[in-house]
Amino acid sequence: MKLITGMTTGMIVFALAGPGASLAQPPTLAEAKKAGFPAKNCQYCHTVALPKKETFKPDTDLNDRGKFLLADMKKKDLKKPDVQALKEYTGQ
């Protein structure tokens, strides 16, 4: 009975989080913090407080730092941002 209750609770939490939640994205913010960058929230690289995967538009949803990481990803043909590349970011 406890297993069924736990599974049901997990499914409800996942449904409430929705497909746009950060569950589908790598924990880039945590990686940046761990690497010693002063990232306090998503707006370290994004212009919106909580980016949504379904409505994401790089031109409007990324700040200059985020656009730098996106360009670095494309240049290196990566699937996720390389937070170490932030060492090369010269913007503010």
N, CA, C and O of each residue as an XYZ file, in Angstrom:
368
protein
N       0.817     -1.195      0.000
C       0.000      0.000      0.000
C       0.862      1.261      0.000
O       0.556      2.228     -0.698
N       1.961      1.248      0.799
C       2.832      2.407      0.857
C       3.482      2.669     -0.494
O       3.671      3.824     -0.874
N       3.828      1.603     -1.229
C       4.453      1.753     -2.548
C       3.495      2.446     -3.511
O       3.900      3.339     -4.255
N       2.233      2.041     -3.501
C       1.238      2.651     -4.387
C       1.026      4.114     -4.017
O       0.937      4.969     -4.898
N       0.946      4.407     -2.726
C       0.767      5.790     -2.276
C       1.961      6.649     -2.694
O       1.781      7.774     -3.161
N       3.169      6.129     -2.529
C       4.372      6.858     -2.917
C       4.421      7.101     -4.412
O       4.797      8.187     -4.856
N       4.044      6.096     -5.194
C       4.040      6.247     -6.650
C       3.007      7.282     -7.074
O       3.270      8.110     -7.946
N       1.838      7.233     -6.458
C       0.781      8.194     -6.784
C       1.231      9.605     -6.445
O       1.034     10.529     -7.234
N       1.829      9.774     -5.281
C       2.319     11.090     -4.879
C       3.370     11.585     -5.865
O       3.348     12.749     -6.265
N       4.284     10.713     -6.255
C       5.320     11.085     -7.216
C       4.736     11.512     -8.549
O       5.206     12.475     -9.155
N       3.709     10.801     -9.011
C       3.078     11.146    -10.288
C       2.374     12.496    -10.191
O       2.406     13.277    -11.142
N       1.747     12.776     -9.072
C       1.062     14.055     -8.890
C       2.074     15.197     -8.876
O       1.858     16.220     -9.525
N       3.174     15.033     -8.148
C       4.206     16.064     -8.093
C       4.773     16.309     -9.486
O       4.968     17.458     -9.885
N       5.039     15.235    -10.228
C       5.576     15.378    -11.585
C       4.565     16.096    -12.481
O       4.946     16.957    -13.274
N       3.294     15.753    -12.363
C       2.261     16.391    -13.193
C       2.140     17.875    -12.873
O       1.957     18.692    -13.775
N       2.242     18.227    -11.596
C       2.163     19.636    -11.212
C       3.382     20.422    -11.686
O       3.277     21.604    -12.010
N       4.531     19.766    -11.724
C       5.750     20.439    -12.187
C       5.639     20.755    -13.668
O       6.132     21.785    -14.128
N       5.001     19.884    -14.402
C       4.782     20.118    -15.820
C       6.031     19.898    -16.644
O       7.137     19.820    -16.108
N       5.852     19.799    -17.944
C       6.977     19.506    -18.817
C       7.963     20.650    -18.942
O       9.086     20.432    -19.395
N       7.590     21.852    -18.560
C       8.494     22.986    -18.691
C       9.381     23.194    -17.480
O      10.226     24.089    -17.476
N       9.202     22.395    -16.471
C      10.018     22.553    -15.277
C      11.451     22.145    -15.565
O      11.734     21.483    -16.563
N      12.340     22.544    -14.690
C      13.751     22.314    -14.924
C      14.143     20.844    -14.806
O      15.323     20.522    -14.946
N      13.209     19.955    -14.556
C      13.524     18.539    -14.486
C      14.104     18.038    -15.809
O      14.911     17.109    -15.808
N      13.716     18.623    -16.913
C      14.162     18.171    -18.212
C      15.494     18.783    -18.614
O      16.047     18.403    -19.646
N      16.026     19.713    -17.839
C      17.264     20.406    -18.174
C      18.383     19.983    -17.234
O      18.136     19.588    -16.095
N      19.634     20.069    -17.729
C      20.747     19.781    -16.821
C      20.819     20.831    -15.724
O      20.406     21.971    -15.937
N      21.322     20.478    -14.584
C      21.379     21.438    -13.468
C      22.512     22.446    -13.656
O      23.462     22.473    -12.874
N      22.408     23.257    -14.679
C      23.458     24.200    -15.040
C      23.711     25.217    -13.932
O      24.863     25.562    -13.668
N      22.675     25.695    -13.290
C      22.833     26.663    -12.209
C      23.674     26.066    -11.083
O      24.594     26.714    -10.586
N      23.367     24.854    -10.686
C      24.129     24.188     -9.626
C      25.582     23.988    -10.051
O      26.493     24.139     -9.238
N      25.798     23.649    -11.315
C      27.159     23.477    -11.819
C      27.921     24.793    -11.752
O      29.091     24.812    -11.370
N      27.273     25.886    -12.118
C      27.923     27.197    -12.093
C      28.289     27.589    -10.661
O      29.380     28.102    -10.412
N      27.373     27.344     -9.722
C      27.651     27.645     -8.319
C      28.826     26.814     -7.819
O      29.722     27.327     -7.149
N      28.813     25.528     -8.150
C      29.870     24.618     -7.713
C      31.228     25.029     -8.285
O      32.260     24.836     -7.643
N      31.223     25.596     -9.493
C      32.458     26.037    -10.142
C      32.942     27.373     -9.599
O      34.013     27.844     -9.984
N      32.164     27.995     -8.703
C      32.589     29.227     -8.064
C      32.074     30.510     -8.704
O      32.509     31.600     -8.333
N      31.164     30.401     -9.649
C      30.603     31.591    -10.273
C      29.493     32.156     -9.380
O      28.835     31.391     -8.676
N      29.269     33.473     -9.390
C      28.271     34.081     -8.497
C      26.828     33.935     -8.994
O      26.052     34.888     -8.930
N      26.478     32.777     -9.474
C      25.121     32.522     -9.972
C      24.190     32.328     -8.786
O      24.375     31.412     -7.985
N      23.185     33.196     -8.676
C      22.233     33.103     -7.570
C      20.899     32.513     -8.004
O      20.180     31.917     -7.202
N      20.578     32.685     -9.280
C      19.318     32.146     -9.798
C      19.428     32.021    -11.316
O      20.494     32.265    -11.880
N      18.356     31.649    -11.970
C      18.359     31.435    -13.423
C      18.718     32.698    -14.200
O      19.212     32.627    -15.325
N      18.463     33.854    -13.586
C      18.724     35.104    -14.286
C      20.216     35.432    -14.390
O      20.583     36.494    -14.892
N      21.054     34.550    -13.929
C      22.492     34.694    -14.163
C      22.761     34.596    -15.669
O      23.667     35.250    -16.187
N      21.968     33.774    -16.367
C      22.113     33.602    -17.824
C      20.830     33.915    -18.597
O      20.875     34.138    -19.807
N      19.696     33.933    -17.910
C      18.404     34.157    -18.560
C      17.835     35.525    -18.193
O      18.228     36.122    -17.191
N      16.918     36.011    -19.005
C      16.250     37.270    -18.702
C      14.980     37.050    -17.893
O      14.449     37.990    -17.302
N      14.497     35.828    -17.862
C      13.281     35.499    -17.112
C      13.653     34.689    -15.876
O      14.648     33.963    -15.876
N      12.855     34.815    -14.833
C      13.159     34.149    -13.573
C      13.049     32.628    -13.661
O      13.844     31.914    -13.050
N      12.092     32.141    -14.398
C      11.899     30.701    -14.509
C      11.643     30.349    -15.979
O      10.493     30.323    -16.416
N      12.698     30.082    -16.736
C      12.535     29.783    -18.160
C      11.707     28.518    -18.382
O      11.809     27.557    -17.620
N      10.908     28.531    -19.406
C      10.086     27.373    -19.774
C      10.598     26.807    -21.092
O      10.831     27.549    -22.046
N      10.768     25.520    -21.139
C      11.297     24.869    -22.327
C      10.403     25.095    -23.547
O      10.905     25.312    -24.649
N       9.095     25.047    -23.360
C       8.156     25.160    -24.492
C       8.134     26.547    -25.118
O       7.860     26.679    -26.311
N       8.415     27.570    -24.342
C       8.318     28.934    -24.861
C       9.679     29.609    -25.009
O       9.751     30.799    -25.313
N      10.747     28.864    -24.797
C      12.098     29.410    -24.816
C      12.463     29.984    -26.182
O      12.321     29.323    -27.210
N      12.940     31.238    -26.170
C      13.427     31.915    -27.376
C      14.773     32.533    -27.014
O      14.820     33.469    -26.216
N      15.877     32.026    -27.588
C      17.205     32.522    -27.219
C      17.363     34.033    -27.349
O      18.037     34.653    -26.526
N      16.757     34.630    -28.362
C      16.922     36.067    -28.582
C      16.370     36.913    -27.440
O      16.925     37.964    -27.122
N      15.284     36.461    -26.825
C      14.664     37.262    -25.769
C      14.835     36.666    -24.377
O      14.762     37.398    -23.389
N      15.059     35.371    -24.272
C      15.110     34.718    -22.965
C      16.521     34.554    -22.405
O      16.680     34.114    -21.267
N      17.544     34.898    -23.182
C      18.913     34.819    -22.696
C      19.513     36.216    -22.593
O      19.320     37.053    -23.475
N      20.242     36.459    -21.505
C      20.981     37.711    -21.409
C      22.314     37.518    -22.135
O      22.529     36.474    -22.751
N      23.206     38.496    -22.073
C      24.468     38.391    -22.816
C      25.303     37.187    -22.384
O      25.942     36.542    -23.215
N      25.296     36.887    -21.092
C      26.046     35.733    -20.590
C      25.465     34.440    -21.158
O      26.206     33.550    -21.575
N      24.148     34.343    -21.171
C      23.489     33.163    -21.719
C      23.745     33.011    -23.209
O      23.960     31.904    -23.703
N      23.721     34.136    -23.924
C      24.011     34.091    -25.364
C      25.452     33.668    -25.614
O      25.738     32.976    -26.590
N      26.367     34.086    -24.728
C      27.760     33.667    -24.822
C      27.855     32.143    -24.666
O      28.537     31.475    -25.442
N      27.163     31.602    -23.654
C      27.196     30.152    -23.450
C      26.557     29.395    -24.607
O      27.038     28.329    -24.990
N      25.480     29.935    -25.164
C      24.826     29.295    -26.308
C      25.771     29.261    -27.506
O      25.883     28.238    -28.180
N      26.451     30.376    -27.773
C      27.408     30.421    -28.886
C      28.551     29.428    -28.649
O      29.007     28.761    -29.579
N      29.006     29.338    -27.401
C      30.064     28.386    -27.058
C      29.602     26.946    -27.279
O      30.352     26.113    -27.787
N      28.345     26.664    -26.887
C      27.779     25.326    -27.106
C      27.770     24.971    -28.584
O      28.164     23.871    -28.972
N      27.319     25.909    -29.401
C      27.242     25.663    -30.845
C      28.633     25.489    -31.440
O      28.856     24.615    -32.278
N      29.566     26.331    -30.999
C      30.932     26.270    -31.520
C      31.588     24.928    -31.190
O      32.295     24.354    -32.018
N      31.346     24.437    -29.971
C      31.946     23.178    -29.521
C      31.062     21.969    -29.813
O      31.430     20.837    -29.498
N      29.885     22.209    -30.422
C      28.922     21.148    -30.728
C      28.566     20.329    -29.477
O      28.644     19.101    -29.476
N      28.176     21.045    -28.418
C      27.804     20.421    -27.148
C      26.295     20.320    -27.023
O      25.559     21.038    -27.700
N      25.834     19.425    -26.154
C      24.399     19.272    -25.916
C      23.928     20.078    -24.713
O      22.730     20.313    -24.551
N      24.862     20.501    -23.870
C      24.524     21.328    -22.716
C      25.629     22.354    -22.518
O      26.749     22.147    -22.986
N      25.339     23.461    -21.833
C      26.344     24.502    -21.645
C      27.558     24.005    -20.856
O      27.425     23.204    -19.931
N      28.722     24.483    -21.231
C      29.959     24.214    -20.505
C      30.182     25.396    -19.573
O      30.652     26.447    -20.008
N      29.850     25.235    -18.293
C      29.943     26.366    -17.367
C      31.377     26.847    -17.203
O      31.593     28.002    -16.837
N      32.347     26.007    -17.459
C      33.744     26.429    -17.367
C      34.068     27.493    -18.412
O      35.007     28.270    -18.238
N      33.295     27.531    -19.496
C      33.499     28.549    -20.532
C      33.222     29.944    -19.991
O      33.670     30.931    -20.574
N      32.486     30.041    -18.880
C      32.200     31.344    -18.281
C      33.469     32.065    -17.847
O      33.462     33.284    -17.678
N      34.557     31.322    -17.666
C      35.839     31.942    -17.323
C      36.303     32.858    -18.445
O      37.061     33.798    -18.206
N      35.855     32.594    -19.663
C      36.244     33.376    -20.830
C      35.271     34.521    -21.121
O      35.537     35.352    -21.990
N      34.153     34.570    -20.403
C      33.152     35.614    -20.621
C      33.696     36.945    -20.110
O      34.092     37.055    -18.950
N      33.714     37.950    -20.973
C      34.278     39.247    -20.592
C      33.225     40.307    -20.324
O      33.569     41.420    -19.925
N      31.948     39.996    -20.533
C      30.870     40.957    -20.260
C      30.664     41.117    -18.778
O      31.408     40.562    -17.969
N      29.632     41.893    -18.418
C      29.390     42.134    -16.989
C      28.362     41.248    -16.435
O      28.049     41.331    -15.247
